[in-house]
Amino acid sequence: MLAWFVRSVAQGDTHLASATWSGLARVRPVCDPDRPFYPANAFGVGILDCYYDDQRCSRCLTVVVPPTPAARPLAVVR
Ligand SMILES: [Zn+2]
């Protein structure tokens, strides 16, 4: 299970990581596990409850919301 963790309030700097975070160690964001950080929030925020849409990391969002297939062009029939 994943949850959102705030690295900073900058746009796109809230990332997904394991919701079982201990509260002491750094979290490893799913978008870049090699750059762990100490989150500003004490508890992970549920995937559907993130505070502001523009703070969610776009790369982490692809884990939550897989890309939709491109719309097929409509044919014009006369
Ligand atoms: Zn991320």
N, CA, C, O and the ligand as a Tripos MOL2 file, in Angstrom:
@<TRIPOS>MOLECULE
protein
  313   311    79     0     0
PROTEIN
NO_CHARGES

@<TRIPOS>ATOM
      1 N           0.8380   -1.1830    0.0000 N.3       1 MET1
      2 CA          0.0000    0.0000    0.0000 C.3       1 MET1
      3 C           0.8870    1.2520    0.0000 C.2       1 MET1
      4 O           1.8990    1.3270    0.6970 O.2       1 MET1
      5 N           0.4690    2.2210   -0.8020 N.am      2 LEU2
      6 CA          1.2410    3.4530   -0.9480 C.3       2 LEU2
      7 C           0.5080    4.6280   -0.3270 C.2       2 LEU2
      8 O          -0.7100    4.5940   -0.1500 O.2       2 LEU2
      9 N           1.2680    5.6730    0.0010 N.am      3 ALA3
     10 CA          0.6860    6.9110    0.5250 C.3       3 ALA3
     11 C           1.5420    8.0740    0.0290 C.2       3 ALA3
     12 O           2.6840    7.8910   -0.3930 O.2       3 ALA3
     13 N           0.9670    9.2710    0.0890 N.am      4 TRP4
     14 CA          1.6820   10.4750   -0.3380 C.3       4 TRP4
     15 C           2.5020   11.0420    0.8100 C.2       4 TRP4
     16 O           2.0440   11.0940    1.9510 O.2       4 TRP4
     17 N           3.7430   11.4720    0.4860 N.am      5 PHE5
     18 CA          4.6210   12.1020    1.4700 C.3       5 PHE5
     19 C           5.1490   13.4030    0.8840 C.2       5 PHE5
     20 O           5.5470   13.4600   -0.2800 O.2       5 PHE5
     21 N           5.1450   14.4450    1.7080 N.am      6 VAL6
     22 CA          5.5030   15.7850    1.2570 C.3       6 VAL6
     23 C           6.9930   16.0300    1.4650 C.2       6 VAL6
     24 O           7.4720   16.0450    2.5990 O.2       6 VAL6
     25 N           7.7360   16.2240    0.3510 N.am      7 ARG7
     26 CA          9.1380   16.6120    0.4770 C.3       7 ARG7
     27 C           9.2220   18.1250    0.6510 C.2       7 ARG7
     28 O          10.0000   18.6170    1.4670 O.2       7 ARG7
     29 N           8.4240   18.8570   -0.1120 N.am      8 SER8
     30 CA          8.3090   20.3020    0.0430 C.3       8 SER8
     31 C           6.9480   20.7060   -0.4980 C.2       8 SER8
     32 O           6.2620   19.9000   -1.1270 O.2       8 SER8
     33 N           6.5540   21.9470   -0.2570 N.am      9 VAL9
     34 CA          5.2470   22.3880   -0.7430 C.3       9 VAL9
     35 C           5.3300   22.8580   -2.1930 C.2       9 VAL9
     36 O           4.3520   23.3630   -2.7440 O.2       9 VAL9
     37 N           6.4930   22.6910   -2.8040 N.am     10 ALA10
     38 CA          6.6350   23.0780   -4.2040 C.3      10 ALA10
     39 C           5.7500   22.2040   -5.0920 C.2      10 ALA10
     40 O           5.4240   21.0680   -4.7480 O.2      10 ALA10
     41 N           5.3820   22.7480   -6.2120 N.am     11 GLN11
     42 CA          4.5560   22.0150   -7.1590 C.3      11 GLN11
     43 C           5.2550   20.7230   -7.5690 C.2      11 GLN11
     44 O           6.4210   20.7390   -7.9630 O.2      11 GLN11
     45 N           4.5380   19.6040   -7.4760 N.am     12 GLY12
     46 CA          5.0640   18.3120   -7.9010 C.3      12 GLY12
     47 C           6.0420   17.6690   -6.9320 C.2      12 GLY12
     48 O           6.7170   16.7100   -7.3070 O.2      12 GLY12
     49 N           6.1470   18.1580   -5.7040 N.am     13 ASP13
     50 CA          7.1410   17.5950   -4.7810 C.3      13 ASP13
     51 C           6.5080   16.8160   -3.6300 C.2      13 ASP13
     52 O           7.0780   16.7320   -2.5420 O.2      13 ASP13
     53 N           5.3270   16.2490   -3.8750 N.am     14 THR14
     54 CA          4.7080   15.3020   -2.9470 C.3      14 THR14
     55 C           4.7050   13.9500   -3.6550 C.2      14 THR14
     56 O           4.1620   13.8120   -4.7510 O.2      14 THR14
     57 N           5.3180   12.9580   -3.0170 N.am     15 HIS15
     58 CA          5.6030   11.6960   -3.7030 C.3      15 HIS15
     59 C           4.9540   10.5050   -3.0170 C.2      15 HIS15
     60 O           4.6200   10.5440   -1.8330 O.2      15 HIS15
     61 N           4.7880    9.4550   -3.7930 N.am     16 LEU16
     62 CA          4.2820    8.1920   -3.2550 C.3      16 LEU16
     63 C           5.4310    7.3680   -2.7000 C.2      16 LEU16
     64 O           6.5160    7.3060   -3.2760 O.2      16 LEU16
     65 N           5.1600    6.7370   -1.5630 N.am     17 ALA17
     66 CA          6.1110    5.8040   -0.9640 C.3      17 ALA17
     67 C           5.3000    4.7870   -0.1630 C.2      17 ALA17
     68 O           4.0800    4.9020   -0.0460 O.2      17 ALA17
     69 N           5.9870    3.8050    0.3770 N.am     18 SER18
     70 CA          5.2920    2.7840    1.1560 C.3      18 SER18
     71 C           4.5640    3.4170    2.3400 C.2      18 SER18
     72 O           5.1480    4.2070    3.0820 O.2      18 SER18
     73 N           3.3060    3.0740    2.5120 N.am     19 ALA19
     74 CA          2.5000    3.6250    3.5980 C.3      19 ALA19
     75 C           2.9390    3.0990    4.9500 C.2      19 ALA19
     76 O           2.5130    3.6240    5.9790 O.2      19 ALA19
     77 N           3.7700    2.0870    4.9740 N.am     20 THR20
     78 CA          4.2190    1.5020    6.2370 C.3      20 THR20
     79 C           5.4790    2.1920    6.7410 C.2      20 THR20
     80 O           6.3130    1.5590    7.3890 O.2      20 THR20
     81 N           5.6240    3.4600    6.4580 N.am     21 TRP21
     82 CA          6.7720    4.2370    6.9140 C.3      21 TRP21
     83 C           6.8300    4.2510    8.4380 C.2      21 TRP21
     84 O           5.7980    4.3850    9.0960 O.2      21 TRP21
     85 N           8.0380    4.1140    9.0050 N.am     22 SER22
     86 CA          8.2010    4.0050   10.4620 C.3      22 SER22
     87 C           8.0600    5.3380   11.1820 C.2      22 SER22
     88 O           7.8240    5.3620   12.3900 O.2      22 SER22
     89 N           8.2000    6.4440   10.4640 N.am     23 GLY23
     90 CA          8.1590    7.7560   11.1090 C.3      23 GLY23
     91 C           9.5410    8.2460   11.4870 C.2      23 GLY23
     92 O           9.6860    9.3940   11.9080 O.2      23 GLY23
     93 N          10.5520    7.4220   11.3530 N.am     24 LEU24
     94 CA         11.9120    7.7990   11.7270 C.3      24 LEU24
     95 C          12.8580    7.8200   10.5290 C.2      24 LEU24
     96 O          13.6270    8.7640   10.3470 O.2      24 LEU24
     97 N          12.7950    6.7960    9.7380 N.am     25 ALA25
     98 CA         13.7060    6.7100    8.5970 C.3      25 ALA25
     99 C          13.1880    7.5730    7.4500 C.2      25 ALA25
    100 O          12.0660    8.0780    7.4900 O.2      25 ALA25
    101 N          14.0200    7.7290    6.4370 N.am     26 ARG26
    102 CA         13.5900    8.4560    5.2550 C.3      26 ARG26
    103 C          12.6780    7.5720    4.4110 C.2      26 ARG26
    104 O          12.7800    6.3460    4.4580 O.2      26 ARG26
    105 N          11.7930    8.1900    3.6450 N.am     27 VAL27
    106 CA         10.9420    7.4310    2.7260 C.3      27 VAL27
    107 C          11.6310    7.3840    1.3640 C.2      27 VAL27
    108 O          12.3820    8.2860    0.9940 O.2      27 VAL27
    109 N          11.3560    6.3200    0.6400 N.am     28 ARG28
    110 CA         11.9200    6.1500   -0.7060 C.3      28 ARG28
    111 C          10.7850    6.3240   -1.7080 C.2      28 ARG28
    112 O           9.9340    5.4440   -1.8370 O.2      28 ARG28
    113 N          10.7640    7.4450   -2.4150 N.am     29 PRO29
    114 CA          9.6630    7.6690   -3.3660 C.3      29 PRO29
    115 C           9.7120    6.6660   -4.5110 C.2      29 PRO29
    116 O          10.7900    6.2680   -4.9540 O.2      29 PRO29
    117 N           8.5590    6.2680   -4.9790 N.am     30 VAL30
    118 CA          8.5060    5.2710   -6.0520 C.3      30 VAL30
    119 C           9.1170    5.8150   -7.3520 C.2      30 VAL30
    120 O           9.5860    5.0400   -8.1860 O.2      30 VAL30
    121 N           9.1120    7.1420   -7.5250 N.am     31 CYS31
    122 CA          9.6400    7.7230   -8.7610 C.3      31 CYS31
    123 C          11.1630    7.7890   -8.7530 C.2      31 CYS31
    124 O          11.7820    7.8450   -9.8150 O.2      31 CYS31
    125 N          11.7750    7.7840   -7.5680 N.am     32 ASP32
    126 CA         13.2330    7.9170   -7.4910 C.3      32 ASP32
    127 C          13.7080    7.3540   -6.1540 C.2      32 ASP32
    128 O          14.0590    8.1150   -5.2520 O.2      32 ASP32
    129 N          13.7220    6.0160   -6.0180 N.am     33 PRO33
    130 CA         14.0860    5.3960   -4.7280 C.3      33 PRO33
    131 C          15.5100    5.6870   -4.2810 C.2      33 PRO33
    132 O          15.8460    5.4870   -3.1140 O.2      33 PRO33
    133 N          16.3500    6.1570   -5.1990 N.am     34 ASP34
    134 CA         17.7380    6.4730   -4.8350 C.3      34 ASP34
    135 C          17.8730    7.8370   -4.1720 C.2      34 ASP34
    136 O          18.9620    8.2050   -3.7330 O.2      34 ASP34
    137 N          16.7750    8.5930   -4.0960 N.am     35 ARG35
    138 CA         16.8020    9.9100   -3.4450 C.3      35 ARG35
    139 C          15.7790    9.9490   -2.3060 C.2      35 ARG35
    140 O          14.7820   10.6660   -2.3970 O.2      35 ARG35
    141 N          16.0190    9.1760   -1.2220 N.am     36 PRO36
    142 CA         15.0730    9.1800   -0.1020 C.3      36 PRO36
    143 C          15.0790   10.5390    0.6000 C.2      36 PRO36
    144 O          16.0400   11.3000    0.4930 O.2      36 PRO36
    145 N          13.9980   10.8300    1.3150 N.am     37 PHE37
    146 CA         13.8960   12.1140    2.0160 C.3      37 PHE37
    147 C          13.0860   11.9430    3.2920 C.2      37 PHE37
    148 O          12.3270   10.9880    3.4580 O.2      37 PHE37
    149 N          13.2810   12.9220    4.2030 N.am     38 TYR38
    150 CA         12.4660   12.9690    5.4210 C.3      38 TYR38
    151 C          11.2080   13.7740    5.1030 C.2      38 TYR38
    152 O          11.3100   14.9630    4.8000 O.2      38 TYR38
    153 N          10.0310   13.1640    5.1630 N.am     39 PRO39
    154 CA          8.8170   13.8780    4.7820 C.3      39 PRO39
    155 C           8.3800   14.9090    5.8280 C.2      39 PRO39
    156 O           8.6730   14.7810    7.0170 O.2      39 PRO39
    157 N           7.6800   15.9220    5.3510 N.am     40 ALA40
    158 CA          7.1610   16.9680    6.2260 C.3      40 ALA40
    159 C           5.9180   16.4930    6.9740 C.2      40 ALA40
    160 O           5.6310   16.9820    8.0660 O.2      40 ALA40
    161 N           5.1870   15.5560    6.4050 N.am     41 ASN41
    162 CA          3.9850   15.0600    7.0830 C.3      41 ASN41
    163 C           4.3360   13.8550    7.9490 C.2      41 ASN41
    164 O           5.1490   13.0100    7.5730 O.2      41 ASN41
    165 N           3.7080   13.7990    9.1030 N.am     42 ALA42
    166 CA          4.0250   12.7530   10.0690 C.3      42 ALA42
    167 C           3.4680   11.3940    9.6560 C.2      42 ALA42
    168 O           4.0200   10.3550   10.0190 O.2      42 ALA42
    169 N           2.3820   11.4050    8.9030 N.am     43 PHE43
    170 CA          1.7650   10.1640    8.4520 C.3      43 PHE43
    171 C           1.4940   10.2810    6.9600 C.2      43 PHE43
    172 O           1.1900   11.3630    6.4590 O.2      43 PHE43
    173 N           1.6030    9.1790    6.2670 N.am     44 GLY44
    174 CA          1.3080    9.1840    4.8450 C.3      44 GLY44
    175 C          -0.1490    9.5410    4.6060 C.2      44 GLY44
    176 O          -1.0370    9.1650    5.3710 O.2      44 GLY44
    177 N          -0.3700   10.2750    3.5270 N.am     45 VAL45
    178 CA         -1.7260   10.6830    3.1690 C.3      45 VAL45
    179 C          -2.2630    9.6790    2.1500 C.2      45 VAL45
    180 O          -1.5690    9.3090    1.2030 O.2      45 VAL45
    181 N          -3.5070    9.2440    2.3580 N.am     46 GLY46
    182 CA         -4.1210    8.2780    1.4670 C.3      46 GLY46
    183 C          -4.0750    8.7250    0.0220 C.2      46 GLY46
    184 O          -4.1130    9.9200   -0.2700 O.2      46 GLY46
    185 N          -3.9960    7.7790   -0.8670 N.am     47 ILE47
    186 CA         -3.8190    8.0850   -2.2930 C.3      47 ILE47
    187 C          -4.9220    9.0020   -2.8090 C.2      47 ILE47
    188 O          -4.6550    9.8710   -3.6390 O.2      47 ILE47
    189 N          -6.1380    8.8330   -2.3430 N.am     48 LEU48
    190 CA         -7.2470    9.6500   -2.8460 C.3      48 LEU48
    191 C          -7.4280   10.9260   -2.0460 C.2      48 LEU48
    192 O          -8.3170   11.7190   -2.3580 O.2      48 LEU48
    193 N          -6.6120   11.1510   -1.0220 N.am     49 ASP49
    194 CA         -6.8120   12.2970   -0.1360 C.3      49 ASP49
    195 C          -5.6840   13.3120   -0.2010 C.2      49 ASP49
    196 O          -5.5390   14.1170    0.7190 O.2      49 ASP49
    197 N          -4.8940   13.3030   -1.2420 N.am     50 CYS50
    198 CA         -3.7820   14.2490   -1.3200 C.3      50 CYS50
    199 C          -4.3340   15.6760   -1.2920 C.2      50 CYS50
    200 O          -5.3820   15.9580   -1.8740 O.2      50 CYS50
    201 N          -3.6200   16.5640   -0.6110 N.am     51 TYR51
    202 CA         -4.1320   17.9010   -0.3440 C.3      51 TYR51
    203 C          -4.4150   18.7040   -1.6080 C.2      51 TYR51
    204 O          -5.5310   19.1770   -1.8220 O.2      51 TYR51
    205 N          -3.3970   18.8510   -2.4350 N.am     52 TYR52
    206 CA         -3.5310   19.7010   -3.6100 C.3      52 TYR52
    207 C          -3.0620   18.9390   -4.8420 C.2      52 TYR52
    208 O          -2.0040   18.3080   -4.8290 O.2      52 TYR52
    209 N          -3.8370   19.0000   -5.8790 N.am     53 ASP53
    210 CA         -3.4980   18.2550   -7.0900 C.3      53 ASP53
    211 C          -2.1470   18.6600   -7.6560 C.2      53 ASP53
    212 O          -1.4040   17.8110   -8.1490 O.2      53 ASP53
    213 N          -1.8130   19.9630   -7.5920 N.am     54 ASP54
    214 CA         -0.5740   20.3940   -8.2410 C.3      54 ASP54
    215 C           0.6610   20.0110   -7.4450 C.2      54 ASP54
    216 O           1.7770   20.1680   -7.9420 O.2      54 ASP54
    217 N           0.4990   19.5130   -6.2230 N.am     55 GLN55
    218 CA          1.6600   19.1020   -5.4350 C.3      55 GLN55
    219 C           2.0510   17.6560   -5.7020 C.2      55 GLN55
    220 O           3.1540   17.2360   -5.3530 O.2      55 GLN55
    221 N           1.1610   16.8990   -6.3130 N.am     56 ARG56
    222 CA          1.4840   15.4960   -6.5420 C.3      56 ARG56
    223 C           2.5050   15.3650   -7.6700 C.2      56 ARG56
    224 O           2.4080   16.0260   -8.7040 O.2      56 ARG56
    225 N           3.4830   14.4940   -7.4400 N.am     57 CYS57
    226 CA          4.5360   14.2460   -8.4210 C.3      57 CYS57
    227 C           3.9280   13.5700   -9.6510 C.2      57 CYS57
    228 O           3.2110   12.5780   -9.5240 O.2      57 CYS57
    229 N           4.2100   14.1000  -10.8260 N.am     58 SER58
    230 CA          3.6140   13.5410  -12.0410 C.3      58 SER58
    231 C           4.1240   12.1240  -12.3130 C.2      58 SER58
    232 O           3.3870   11.2900  -12.8380 O.2      58 SER58
    233 N           5.3770   11.8530  -11.9580 N.am     59 ARG59
    234 CA          5.9030   10.4990  -12.1760 C.3      59 ARG59
    235 C           5.2640    9.5090  -11.2140 C.2      59 ARG59
    236 O           4.9970    8.3690  -11.5950 O.2      59 ARG59
    237 N           5.0150    9.9170   -9.9840 N.am     60 CYS60
    238 CA          4.3430    9.0290   -9.0330 C.3      60 CYS60
    239 C           2.8780    8.8220   -9.4260 C.2      60 CYS60
    240 O           2.3080    7.7580   -9.1870 O.2      60 CYS60
    241 N           2.2790    9.8450  -10.0300 N.am     61 LEU61
    242 CA          0.8760    9.7180  -10.4340 C.3      61 LEU61
    243 C           0.6810    8.6160  -11.4620 C.2      61 LEU61
    244 O          -0.3900    8.0120  -11.5190 O.2      61 LEU61
    245 N           1.6930    8.3440  -12.2730 N.am     62 THR62
    246 CA          1.5330    7.2870  -13.2700 C.3      62 THR62
    247 C           1.3720    5.9260  -12.6130 C.2      62 THR62
    248 O           0.8410    4.9990  -13.2260 O.2      62 THR62
    249 N           1.8280    5.7980  -11.3640 N.am     63 VAL63
    250 CA          1.6400    4.5420  -10.6290 C.3      63 VAL63
    251 C           0.1820    4.4140  -10.1970 C.2      63 VAL63
    252 O          -0.3970    3.3280  -10.2340 O.2      63 VAL63
    253 N          -0.4050    5.5500   -9.7850 N.am     64 VAL64
    254 CA         -1.7780    5.5400   -9.2930 C.3      64 VAL64
    255 C          -2.7680    5.5080  -10.4410 C.2      64 VAL64
    256 O          -3.7280    4.7370  -10.4310 O.2      64 VAL64
    257 N          -2.5260    6.3420  -11.4150 N.am     65 VAL65
    258 CA         -3.4350    6.4720  -12.5490 C.3      65 VAL65
    259 C          -2.6600    6.1090  -13.8080 C.2      65 VAL65
    260 O          -1.9760    6.9620  -14.3750 O.2      65 VAL65
    261 N          -2.7530    4.8740  -14.2520 N.am     66 PRO66
    262 CA         -2.0320    4.5110  -15.4710 C.3      66 PRO66
    263 C          -2.5450    5.3310  -16.6530 C.2      66 PRO66
    264 O          -3.7230    5.6890  -16.6920 O.2      66 PRO66
    265 N          -1.6680    5.6320  -17.6200 N.am     67 PRO67
    266 CA         -2.0960    6.4550  -18.7620 C.3      67 PRO67
    267 C          -3.2300    5.8030  -19.5260 C.2      67 PRO67
    268 O          -3.2630    4.5870  -19.7140 O.2      67 PRO67
    269 N          -4.1500    6.6310  -19.9580 N.am     68 THR68
    270 CA         -5.2810    6.1140  -20.7260 C.3      68 THR68
    271 C          -4.8520    5.9580  -22.1800 C.2      68 THR68
    272 O          -4.0410    6.7380  -22.6790 O.2      68 THR68
    273 N          -5.3840    4.9750  -22.8410 N.am     69 PRO69
    274 CA         -5.0260    4.8040  -24.2600 C.3      69 PRO69
    275 C          -5.5030    6.0150  -25.0600 C.2      69 PRO69
    276 O          -6.5150    6.6350  -24.7330 O.2      69 PRO69
    277 N          -4.7630    6.3330  -26.1020 N.am     70 ALA70
    278 CA         -5.1270    7.4790  -26.9340 C.3      70 ALA70
    279 C          -6.5070    7.2520  -27.5460 C.2      70 ALA70
    280 O          -6.8650    6.1420  -27.9400 O.2      70 ALA70
    281 N          -7.2610    8.3360  -27.6110 N.am     71 ALA71
    282 CA         -8.5970    8.2370  -28.1940 C.3      71 ALA71
    283 C          -8.4850    7.9170  -29.6840 C.2      71 ALA71
    284 O          -7.6310    8.4510  -30.3910 O.2      71 ALA71
    285 N          -9.3430    7.0600  -30.1240 N.am     72 ARG72
    286 CA         -9.3330    6.7160  -31.5420 C.3      72 ARG72
    287 C          -9.9800    7.8500  -32.3210 C.2      72 ARG72
    288 O         -10.9670    8.4230  -31.8590 O.2      72 ARG72
    289 N          -9.4530    8.1860  -33.4810 N.am     73 PRO73
    290 CA        -10.0980    9.2390  -34.2750 C.3      73 PRO73
    291 C         -11.4670    8.7760  -34.7460 C.2      73 PRO73
    292 O         -11.6860    7.6020  -35.0440 O.2      73 PRO73
    293 N         -12.3650    9.7230  -34.8030 N.am     74 LEU74
    294 CA        -13.7080    9.4000  -35.2490 C.3      74 LEU74
    295 C         -13.7720    9.4660  -36.7710 C.2      74 LEU74
    296 O         -13.1670   10.3450  -37.3860 O.2      74 LEU74
    297 N         -14.4910    8.5520  -37.3630 N.am     75 ALA75
    298 CA        -14.6610    8.5540  -38.8170 C.3      75 ALA75
    299 C         -15.8770    9.4010  -39.1810 C.2      75 ALA75
    300 O         -16.8830    9.3940  -38.4720 O.2      75 ALA75
    301 N         -15.7780   10.1130  -40.2620 N.am     76 VAL76
    302 CA        -16.9150   10.9010  -40.7520 C.3      76 VAL76
    303 C         -17.5800   10.0820  -41.8510 C.2      76 VAL76
    304 O         -16.9510    9.7400  -42.8520 O.2      76 VAL76
    305 N         -18.8470    9.7750  -41.6520 N.am     77 VAL77
    306 CA        -19.5900    8.9740  -42.6310 C.3      77 VAL77
    307 C         -20.6600    9.8660  -43.2370 C.2      77 VAL77
    308 O         -21.4560   10.4730  -42.5210 O.2      77 VAL77
    309 N         -20.6720    9.9390  -44.5610 N.am     78 ARG78
    310 CA        -21.6890   10.7690  -45.2480 C.3      78 ARG78
    311 C         -22.5850    9.8970  -46.0760 C.2      78 ARG78
    312 O         -23.5010   10.3960  -46.7300 O.2      78 ARG78
    313 ZN          7.4640   11.1430   -7.1790 Zn       79 ZN79
@<TRIPOS>BOND
     1     1     2 1
     2     2     3 1
     3     3     4 2
     4     3     5 am
     5     5     6 1
     6     6     7 1
     7     7     8 2
     8     7     9 am
     9     9    10 1
    10    10    11 1
    11    11    12 2
    12    11    13 am
    13    13    14 1
    14    14    15 1
    15    15    16 2
    16    15    17 am
    17    17    18 1
    18    18    19 1
    19    19    20 2
    20    19    21 am
    21    21    22 1
    22    22    23 1
    23    23    24 2
    24    23    25 am
    25    25    26 1
    26    26    27 1
    27    27    28 2
    28    27    29 am
    29    29    30 1
    30    30    31 1
    31    31    32 2
    32    31    33 am
    33    33    34 1
    34    34    35 1
    35    35    36 2
    36    35    37 am
    37    37    38 1
    38    38    39 1
    39    39    40 2
    40    39    41 am
    41    41    42 1
    42    42    43 1
    43    43    44 2
    44    43    45 am
    45    45    46 1
    46    46    47 1
    47    47    48 2
    48    47    49 am
    49    49    50 1
    50    50    51 1
    51    51    52 2
    52    51    53 am
    53    53    54 1
    54    54    55 1
    55    55    56 2
    56    55    57 am
    57    57    58 1
    58    58    59 1
    59    59    60 2
    60    59    61 am
    61    61    62 1
    62    62    63 1
    63    63    64 2
    64    63    65 am
    65    65    66 1
    66    66    67 1
    67    67    68 2
    68    67    69 am
    69    69    70 1
    70    70    71 1
    71    71    72 2
    72    71    73 am
    73    73    74 1
    74    74    75 1
    75    75    76 2
    76    75    77 am
    77    77    78 1
    78    78    79 1
    79    79    80 2
    80    79    81 am
    81    81    82 1
    82    82    83 1
    83    83    84 2
    84    83    85 am
    85    85    86 1
    86    86    87 1
    87    87    88 2
    88    87    89 am
    89    89    90 1
    90    90    91 1
    91    91    92 2
    92    91    93 am
    93    93    94 1
    94    94    95 1
    95    95    96 2
    96    95    97 am
    97    97    98 1
    98    98    99 1
    99    99   100 2
   100    99   101 am
   101   101   102 1
   102   102   103 1
   103   103   104 2
   104   103   105 am
   105   105   106 1
   106   106   107 1
   107   107   108 2
   108   107   109 am
   109   109   110 1
   110   110   111 1
   111   111   112 2
   112   111   113 am
   113   113   114 1
   114   114   115 1
   115   115   116 2
   116   115   117 am
   117   117   118 1
   118   118   119 1
   119   119   120 2
   120   119   121 am
   121   121   122 1
   122   122   123 1
   123   123   124 2
   124   123   125 am
   125   125   126 1
   126   126   127 1
   127   127   128 2
   128   127   129 am
   129   129   130 1
   130   130   131 1
   131   131   132 2
   132   131   133 am
   133   133   134 1
   134   134   135 1
   135   135   136 2
   136   135   137 am
   137   137   138 1
   138   138   139 1
   139   139   140 2
   140   139   141 am
   141   141   142 1
   142   142   143 1
   143   143   144 2
   144   143   145 am
   145   145   146 1
   146   146   147 1
   147   147   148 2
   148   147   149 am
   149   149   150 1
   150   150   151 1
   151   151   152 2
   152   151   153 am
   153   153   154 1
   154   154   155 1
   155   155   156 2
   156   155   157 am
   157   157   158 1
   158   158   159 1
   159   159   160 2
   160   159   161 am
   161   161   162 1
   162   162   163 1
   163   163   164 2
   164   163   165 am
   165   165   166 1
   166   166   167 1
   167   167   168 2
   168   167   169 am
   169   169   170 1
   170   170   171 1
   171   171   172 2
   172   171   173 am
   173   173   174 1
   174   174   175 1
   175   175   176 2
   176   175   177 am
   177   177   178 1
   178   178   179 1
   179   179   180 2
   180   179   181 am
   181   181   182 1
   182   182   183 1
   183   183   184 2
   184   183   185 am
   185   185   186 1
   186   186   187 1
   187   187   188 2
   188   187   189 am
   189   189   190 1
   190   190   191 1
   191   191   192 2
   192   191   193 am
   193   193   194 1
   194   194   195 1
   195   195   196 2
   196   195   197 am
   197   197   198 1
   198   198   199 1
   199   199   200 2
   200   199   201 am
   201   201   202 1
   202   202   203 1
   203   203   204 2
   204   203   205 am
   205   205   206 1
   206   206   207 1
   207   207   208 2
   208   207   209 am
   209   209   210 1
   210   210   211 1
   211   211   212 2
   212   211   213 am
   213   213   214 1
   214   214   215 1
   215   215   216 2
   216   215   217 am
   217   217   218 1
   218   218   219 1
   219   219   220 2
   220   219   221 am
   221   221   222 1
   222   222   223 1
   223   223   224 2
   224   223   225 am
   225   225   226 1
   226   226   227 1
   227   227   228 2
   228   227   229 am
   229   229   230 1
   230   230   231 1
   231   231   232 2
   232   231   233 am
   233   233   234 1
   234   234   235 1
   235   235   236 2
   236   235   237 am
   237   237   238 1
   238   238   239 1
   239   239   240 2
   240   239   241 am
   241   241   242 1
   242   242   243 1
   243   243   244 2
   244   243   245 am
   245   245   246 1
   246   246   247 1
   247   247   248 2
   248   247   249 am
   249   249   250 1
   250   250   251 1
   251   251   252 2
   252   251   253 am
   253   253   254 1
   254   254   255 1
   255   255   256 2
   256   255   257 am
   257   257   258 1
   258   258   259 1
   259   259   260 2
   260   259   261 am
   261   261   262 1
   262   262   263 1
   263   263   264 2
   264   263   265 am
   265   265   266 1
   266   266   267 1
   267   267   268 2
   268   267   269 am
   269   269   270 1
   270   270   271 1
   271   271   272 2
   272   271   273 am
   273   273   274 1
   274   274   275 1
   275   275   276 2
   276   275   277 am
   277   277   278 1
   278   278   279 1
   279   279   280 2
   280   279   281 am
   281   281   282 1
   282   282   283 1
   283   283   284 2
   284   283   285 am
   285   285   286 1
   286   286   287 1
   287   287   288 2
   288   287   289 am
   289   289   290 1
   290   290   291 1
   291   291   292 2
   292   291   293 am
   293   293   294 1
   294   294   295 1
   295   295   296 2
   296   295   297 am
   297   297   298 1
   298   298   299 1
   299   299   300 2
   300   299   301 am
   301   301   302 1
   302   302   303 1
   303   303   304 2
   304   303   305 am
   305   305   306 1
   306   306   307 1
   307   307   308 2
   308   307   309 am
   309   309   310 1
   310   310   311 1
   311   311   312 2
@<TRIPOS>SUBSTRUCTURE
     1 MET1         2 RESIDUE 1 A MET
     2 LEU2         6 RESIDUE 1 A LEU
     3 ALA3        10 RESIDUE 1 A ALA
     4 TRP4        14 RESIDUE 1 A TRP
     5 PHE5        18 RESIDUE 1 A PHE
     6 VAL6        22 RESIDUE 1 A VAL
     7 ARG7        26 RESIDUE 1 A ARG
     8 SER8        30 RESIDUE 1 A SER
     9 VAL9        34 RESIDUE 1 A VAL
    10 ALA10       38 RESIDUE 1 A ALA
    11 GLN11       42 RESIDUE 1 A GLN
    12 GLY12       46 RESIDUE 1 A GLY
    13 ASP13       50 RESIDUE 1 A ASP
    14 THR14       54 RESIDUE 1 A THR
    15 HIS15       58 RESIDUE 1 A HIS
    16 LEU16       62 RESIDUE 1 A LEU
    17 ALA17       66 RESIDUE 1 A ALA
    18 SER18       70 RESIDUE 1 A SER
    19 ALA19       74 RESIDUE 1 A ALA
    20 THR20       78 RESIDUE 1 A THR
    21 TRP21       82 RESIDUE 1 A TRP
    22 SER22       86 RESIDUE 1 A SER
    23 GLY23       90 RESIDUE 1 A GLY
    24 LEU24       94 RESIDUE 1 A LEU
    25 ALA25       98 RESIDUE 1 A ALA
    26 ARG26      102 RESIDUE 1 A ARG
    27 VAL27      106 RESIDUE 1 A VAL
    28 ARG28      110 RESIDUE 1 A ARG
    29 PRO29      114 RESIDUE 1 A PRO
    30 VAL30      118 RESIDUE 1 A VAL
    31 CYS31      122 RESIDUE 1 A CYS
    32 ASP32      126 RESIDUE 1 A ASP
    33 PRO33      130 RESIDUE 1 A PRO
    34 ASP34      134 RESIDUE 1 A ASP
    35 ARG35      138 RESIDUE 1 A ARG
    36 PRO36      142 RESIDUE 1 A PRO
    37 PHE37      146 RESIDUE 1 A PHE
    38 TYR38      150 RESIDUE 1 A TYR
    39 PRO39      154 RESIDUE 1 A PRO
    40 ALA40      158 RESIDUE 1 A ALA
    41 ASN41      162 RESIDUE 1 A ASN
    42 ALA42      166 RESIDUE 1 A ALA
    43 PHE43      170 RESIDUE 1 A PHE
    44 GLY44      174 RESIDUE 1 A GLY
    45 VAL45      178 RESIDUE 1 A VAL
    46 GLY46      182 RESIDUE 1 A GLY
    47 ILE47      186 RESIDUE 1 A ILE
    48 LEU48      190 RESIDUE 1 A LEU
    49 ASP49      194 RESIDUE 1 A ASP
    50 CYS50      198 RESIDUE 1 A CYS
    51 TYR51      202 RESIDUE 1 A TYR
    52 TYR52      206 RESIDUE 1 A TYR
    53 ASP53      210 RESIDUE 1 A ASP
    54 ASP54      214 RESIDUE 1 A ASP
    55 GLN55      218 RESIDUE 1 A GLN
    56 ARG56      222 RESIDUE 1 A ARG
    57 CYS57      226 RESIDUE 1 A CYS
    58 SER58      230 RESIDUE 1 A SER
    59 ARG59      234 RESIDUE 1 A ARG
    60 CYS60      238 RESIDUE 1 A CYS
    61 LEU61      242 RESIDUE 1 A LEU
    62 THR62      246 RESIDUE 1 A THR
    63 VAL63      250 RESIDUE 1 A VAL
    64 VAL64      254 RESIDUE 1 A VAL
    65 VAL65      258 RESIDUE 1 A VAL
    66 PRO66      262 RESIDUE 1 A PRO
    67 PRO67      266 RESIDUE 1 A PRO
    68 THR68      270 RESIDUE 1 A THR
    69 PRO69      274 RESIDUE 1 A PRO
    70 ALA70      278 RESIDUE 1 A ALA
    71 ALA71      282 RESIDUE 1 A ALA
    72 ARG72      286 RESIDUE 1 A ARG
    73 PRO73      290 RESIDUE 1 A PRO
    74 LEU74      294 RESIDUE 1 A LEU
    75 ALA75      298 RESIDUE 1 A ALA
    76 VAL76      302 RESIDUE 1 A VAL
    77 VAL77      306 RESIDUE 1 A VAL
    78 ARG78      310 RESIDUE 1 A ARG
    79 ZN79       313 GROUP 0 **** ****
